[in-house]
Each structure stands twice: as structure tokens, then as C-alpha cells.
């Protein structure tokens, strides 16, 4: 379950970063997408471990 929640967190974080960053340019969108994906993986797996 932790891997599934990490994947879901990655999707949500990446999309959020892309959406927010594209207002300032494509490169900013890419960078925020990468950062958002990492944050999403971290919190998704943390949530999964907590309620396992």
C-alpha cells in the first residue's frame, strides 16, 4: 500500500508543481514538477506507513 500511495502522491505533486510553475515558464514548470513529485512521494509513503 505504501508504494501505491507514493505513486499517487507523486502524480498529485508533479501535476501541482507543473500547474503552478507553467505560469512563469516551461523550465520553471519542469523544476517545480520534479520537486513536487519528490514531495508527493515522501508524504504519500509517510501516510502509507502511518496507516499500515
N, C-alpha and C positions, 0 to 999 in steps of 0.2 A: 504494500500500500504506500510505503514511503516513496518508492520510485515513481509511482503514478502521480502522487501529489507533487513531487518535484517537477515532473514533466508538465503538469497543469500550471504550476507556479511559473515555470519557465515561459510557457506560452503567454500567460497574462502579463508577466513582467516585460517580456520582449515587445509585445504589442503596445503596451502603455508607453514604454520608452520611445518606440518608433513614432507613435502618435504625437507625443509631446515634443520630440526633437525635430520632426519634419517642419515645424513652424520656422525653424532657424536655418534649415538647410539639410541636404542629404547626408553629409558627413556627420553632423550633429545627431541626426536621427539614427544613424548606424551605431554611433558610440553609445547613445542612451539605450538603444535596443540591447546591446551587449551587456551593459551594466544592469539594466532591468531584468534581463534573463538570469544573470547570476544571483541577483537579489531574490528573484522568484524561486529559483531552485533552493536557495538557502532556507527561505521561510516555508516553502512547501514541504521540504523534508523535515524541518523542525516541527511543523504542525503534525506531520505523519508520525513522527517518533513520539510525540506527546500523547496522542490518542490511539496508540497501537494496542 
